[in-house]
Amino acid sequence: MPLDLETEEWRDIPDVLGYQVSDLGRVRSFWRRTSTIAGSTFDKWKWAITDEPKILPLPLDVCGYRTVRLSKDGRQRLLKVHCLVLLAFVGKRPTGLQGRHLNDDKENNRLSNLGWGTTSQNMQERHTNRDTPVFALTPQNVTEIRTRLMHGERQRSVAQQFNVHPSLVSRIKNGKRWAFV
């Protein structure tokens, strides 16, 4: 889907001076390196906020999320773009929630595709939004595992039959994994 740059809305990133994020998931910086003395060497550079922003590159991290490197108080931080969009347009992350891509496309950082949600919601959407399986197990497998455990089958043999680690079977039994099934 092409970006509609004419209706793009920009907002300051809270607590990070000189940076803005858009509702389309782009990030820009107002910081520029300027010379303190005309004709000086590179030793005399300083950073200043200008009127002309620069769109920043958004590389992918190892998990496939778009990231951006921002400086605050002289320290650089690598931040996920979807979390910055939510922070600027929705508000601070509520305790216990995480940033979610509603259609499970990690590169689509439009505000309309993002929201704060629980880990369980996020995992459930990952499963329902993809054509190819994300998990080693399906909801039907989890139901079958619980049924076998209720009938006294040992966790280790169930794990071997479903080709998963026994600790996963234990977590399913205790409701720590796949609780939404």
C-alpha positions as MATLAB code, in Angstrom:
seq = 'MPLDLETEEWRDIPDVLGYQVSDLGRVRSFWRRTSTIAGSTFDKWKWAITDEPKILPLPLDVCGYRTVRLSKDGRQRLLKVHCLVLLAFVGKRPTGLQGRHLNDDKENNRLSNLGWGTTSQNMQERHTNRDTPVFALTPQNVTEIRTRLMHGERQRSVAQQFNVHPSLVSRIKNGKRWAFV';
ca = [
       0.000    0.000    0.000;
       1.547    3.345   -1.038;
       2.135    6.048    1.551;
      -0.281    9.005    1.439;
       2.277   11.698    2.200;
      -0.212   14.577    1.772;
      -2.278   13.528    4.790;
       0.665   12.285    6.849;
       0.527   13.582   10.429;
       3.722   14.151   12.413;
       4.053   14.253   16.198;
       6.968   14.789   18.551;
       8.302   11.648   20.167;
       7.692   12.121   23.916;
      10.813   12.604   26.045;
      13.153   12.628   23.007;
      13.929   16.179   21.850;
      14.350   16.859   18.132;
      12.621   13.780   16.692;
       9.150   13.182   15.244;
       7.228   10.111   14.117;
       4.370   10.002   11.621;
       1.113    8.071   11.570;
       2.550    6.246    8.528;
       5.485    4.903   10.562;
       8.224    7.225    9.325;
      10.707    8.945   11.665;
      12.500   12.244   11.124;
      15.225   14.151   12.918;
      15.723   17.895   13.293;
      19.287   17.429   14.576;
      22.155   18.608   12.352;
      25.859   18.822   12.844;
      27.040   22.416   12.512;
      30.412   24.101   12.692;
      31.119   26.358   15.658;
      33.709   28.401   13.743;
      33.560   29.259   10.026;
      36.209   27.321    8.102;
      37.097   25.156   11.100;
      38.289   21.577   11.072;
      36.045   18.642   11.905;
      37.100   18.954   15.563;
      34.844   21.981   15.972;
      31.484   20.392   15.165;
      28.451   20.519   17.437;
      24.885   19.282   17.195;
      21.959   21.715   16.902;
      18.237   21.525   16.158;
      17.321   23.018   12.766;
      14.112   23.830   10.882;
      14.715   21.256    8.155;
      13.992   17.652    9.148;
      15.679   14.609    7.662;
      13.856   11.292    7.220;
      15.812    8.589    9.042;
      16.549    5.076    7.752;
      14.583    2.296    9.437;
      16.586   -0.941    9.281;
      15.142   -4.303   10.280;
      16.260   -5.949   13.506;
      16.896   -9.700   13.780;
      13.201  -10.323   14.543;
      11.960   -8.400   11.467;
      10.845   -5.182   13.205;
      11.687   -1.724   11.813;
      14.006    0.118   14.186;
      15.554    3.573   14.471;
      18.600    4.853   16.334;
      17.828    8.007   18.368;
      20.097   10.044   20.631;
      18.948   11.229   24.043;
      21.210   12.841   26.620;
      24.276   11.936   24.536;
      23.404    8.221   24.433;
      22.128    6.387   21.381;
      19.191    4.026   21.726;
      17.824    1.539   19.211;
      14.008    1.687   19.361;
      11.217   -0.166   17.568;
       9.271    2.134   15.245;
       5.844    0.641   15.995;
       6.300    1.415   19.699;
       7.266    5.026   18.885;
       4.141    5.470   16.725;
       1.950    4.158   19.553;
       3.744    6.290   22.142;
       3.275    9.491   20.122;
      -0.308    8.918   18.921;
      -1.960    6.664   21.531;
       0.027    7.346   24.699;
       2.378    5.653   27.089;
       2.405    1.848   27.108;
       0.082    0.525   29.809;
       1.704   -1.856   32.274;
       1.624   -5.458   31.072;
       0.855   -4.626   27.441;
       3.006   -4.662   24.318;
       2.865   -3.087   20.879;
       0.884   -5.184   18.374;
       0.700   -5.215   14.583;
      -2.985   -5.972   14.036;
      -2.429   -7.674   10.662;
       0.830   -9.311   11.870;
       2.887   -7.458    9.210;
       5.909   -6.268   11.213;
       6.912   -3.809    8.504;
       3.508   -2.058    8.422;
       3.950    0.597   11.116;
       0.904    2.690   10.208;
      -1.101    3.857   13.200;
      -4.203    2.134   11.766;
      -2.362   -1.215   12.011;
      -1.063   -0.810   15.576;
      -2.380   -1.104   19.118;
      -1.390   -1.949   22.668;
      -2.378   -5.456   23.712;
      -1.560   -8.488   25.784;
       0.949  -11.158   24.854;
      -1.930  -13.603   24.485;
      -3.718  -11.327   21.980;
      -0.512  -10.909   20.036;
       0.156  -14.654   19.859;
      -3.441  -15.407   18.891;
      -3.295  -12.873   16.039;
      -0.006  -14.318   14.804;
      -1.705  -17.675   14.515;
      -4.917  -16.472   12.823;
      -3.347  -13.904   10.435;
      -0.881  -16.208    8.687;
      -1.387  -18.804    5.983;
       1.659  -20.753    7.107;
       1.917  -22.065   10.662;
       3.905  -19.980   13.134;
       3.844  -22.516   15.935;
       4.894  -26.128   16.212;
       1.361  -26.790   17.470;
      -2.129  -25.866   16.317;
      -5.066  -25.166   18.637;
      -6.355  -28.669   17.783;
      -3.005  -30.141   18.884;
      -3.200  -28.258   22.177;
      -6.718  -29.544   22.820;
      -5.513  -33.095   22.067;
      -2.525  -32.676   24.409;
      -4.779  -31.518   27.250;
      -7.155  -34.426   26.654;
      -4.322  -36.974   26.729;
      -2.888  -35.468   29.910;
      -6.316  -35.561   31.583;
      -6.519  -39.294   30.754;
      -3.203  -39.922   32.519;
      -0.736  -40.029   29.647;
       2.767  -38.947   30.686;
       4.031  -35.519   29.603;
       7.237  -36.916   28.143;
       5.418  -39.350   25.813;
       2.954  -36.634   24.715;
       5.891  -34.317   23.951;
       7.568  -37.016   21.846;
       4.375  -37.691   19.876;
       3.949  -33.978   19.024;
       7.696  -33.396   18.507;
       7.944  -30.615   21.134;
       9.970  -30.155   24.300;
       8.452  -31.660   27.481;
       8.605  -28.242   29.173;
       6.131  -26.902   26.567;
       3.693  -29.707   27.407;
       4.086  -28.823   31.097;
       3.380  -25.136   30.398;
       0.299  -26.056   28.360;
      -0.938  -28.248   31.220;
      -0.416  -25.434   33.757;
      -2.050  -22.778   31.550;
       1.160  -20.793   31.082;
       1.175  -21.392   27.297;
      -1.713  -21.522   24.873;
      -4.111  -20.248   27.539;
      -6.402  -18.746   24.909;
      -7.300  -22.213   23.539;
];
